[in-house]
Amino acid sequence: MKVSIRQIDARSEEQVIIECVRVTPEIEEIRAYVRAKGEGLSGIADGGQIERIELKDVYYFEAVDEKCFACTENKVYEIKQRLYEAEKAYKHCYFVRCSKSVVLNLMKLGSISPALAGRYTAHMKNGENLIISRKYAPAVIEHVLGKGGESK
Amino acid sequence: MNYFRNGGFLTRYLIAFCVITTGLCIAEGVLGLWLQPDIKLTFGSFLVPPAFGLMTSLTGLVMESRRELSARQMLFRLFIQLLLIEGMVFGINLALGYRFSPFLAGIVAMEVAGIFVFVYFVMWLNERRVVREFNRKLARLQEANRDGDAE
């Protein structure tokens, strides 16, 4: 496949055009990858100011009392999306639901360890520990190991 | 939905059933030879461990919940499950007219608790195996993603 890069002046005009005969899963993967790069969202910080958050900096999304928060390494932002919307929107960026109220970023996950009776503890890279509930554990594991234990 | 996938619902119950059945066979053999070596059993007795295995693994349903349980709630339900199994074992024996002496009742209660702990230990070993594989592949996935970023 040929790859060409054309430099332009305006950042707002930056785009990636994929020219293909058929939209294959590989093409979808490239699209998802491109979409994920530099993707960001707006969040309300502690002081009430609206800040831009890079999606790759988000460790997890958490829903608390009808509100949804994006947690980065050491900051928490309130976001406008609902948890299920964030889960759906950022699925392609390795965000996966680990419990009823948390969607975690697999790229910020350090490791997991078995907890009690089918539950797991997710050790995030910033030192926080999250619970992977029994209900969502198979989906989280499958996301990394793939169906039938094959790697992605 | 694949119930047999890693950490899946049926995988857990199948592991529990197999471990309980094996544990019962071993425990009955060892304790039977020790405490009542004169008793001769029929072929029907082969069916007792799988029957108890099936019934007791089904008590694992007390751990299922629509809500997400806290660690304390999980522990409480584990205790309830153990009580259910003990009650089932003694209840069925009582219904069949078998009365345990206090000494034998204590041995059986401990045997049941031992198998209960063993089942969860084996399940934990299985989870640890899955976790090890998961962590290995997660590191590889993150590495691949980092390479993609660097290019």
HADDOCK unambig.tbl for C-alpha pairs under 7 A between the chains (distance, minus, plus):
assign (segid A and resid 107 and name CA) (segid B and resid 142 and name CA) 5.79 0.50 0.50
assign (segid A and resid 111 and name CA) (segid B and resid 135 and name CA) 5.54 0.50 0.50
assign (segid A and resid 112 and name CA) (segid B and resid 131 and name CA) 6.37 0.50 0.50
assign (segid A and resid 112 and name CA) (segid B and resid 135 and name CA) 6.78 0.50 0.50
assign (segid A and resid 113 and name CA) (segid B and resid 131 and name CA) 6.14 0.50 0.50
assign (segid A and resid 114 and name CA) (segid B and resid 124 and name CA) 6.94 0.50 0.50
assign (segid A and resid 114 and name CA) (segid B and resid 127 and name CA) 6.08 0.50 0.50
assign (segid A and resid 114 and name CA) (segid B and resid 128 and name CA) 6.17 0.50 0.50
assign (segid A and resid 118 and name CA) (segid B and resid 7 and name CA) 6.78 0.50 0.50
assign (segid A and resid 133 and name CA) (segid B and resid 68 and name CA) 6.94 0.50 0.50
assign (segid A and resid 137 and name CA) (segid B and resid 7 and name CA) 6.62 0.50 0.50
assign (segid A and resid 138 and name CA) (segid B and resid 5 and name CA) 6.73 0.50 0.50
assign (segid A and resid 138 and name CA) (segid B and resid 6 and name CA) 5.81 0.50 0.50
assign (segid A and resid 138 and name CA) (segid B and resid 7 and name CA) 5.14 0.50 0.50
assign (segid A and resid 138 and name CA) (segid B and resid 8 and name CA) 5.77 0.50 0.50
assign (segid A and resid 141 and name CA) (segid B and resid 6 and name CA) 6.97 0.50 0.50
assign (segid A and resid 141 and name CA) (segid B and resid 134 and name CA) 6.66 0.50 0.50
assign (segid A and resid 144 and name CA) (segid B and resid 134 and name CA) 6.55 0.50 0.50
assign (segid A and resid 144 and name CA) (segid B and resid 137 and name CA) 6.58 0.50 0.50
assign (segid A and resid 144 and name CA) (segid B and resid 138 and name CA) 6.15 0.50 0.50
assign (segid A and resid 145 and name CA) (segid B and resid 134 and name CA) 6.21 0.50 0.50
assign (segid A and resid 145 and name CA) (segid B and resid 137 and name CA) 6.71 0.50 0.50
assign (segid A and resid 148 and name CA) (segid B and resid 5 and name CA) 6.82 0.50 0.50
assign (segid A and resid 151 and name CA) (segid B and resid 137 and name CA) 6.81 0.50 0.50
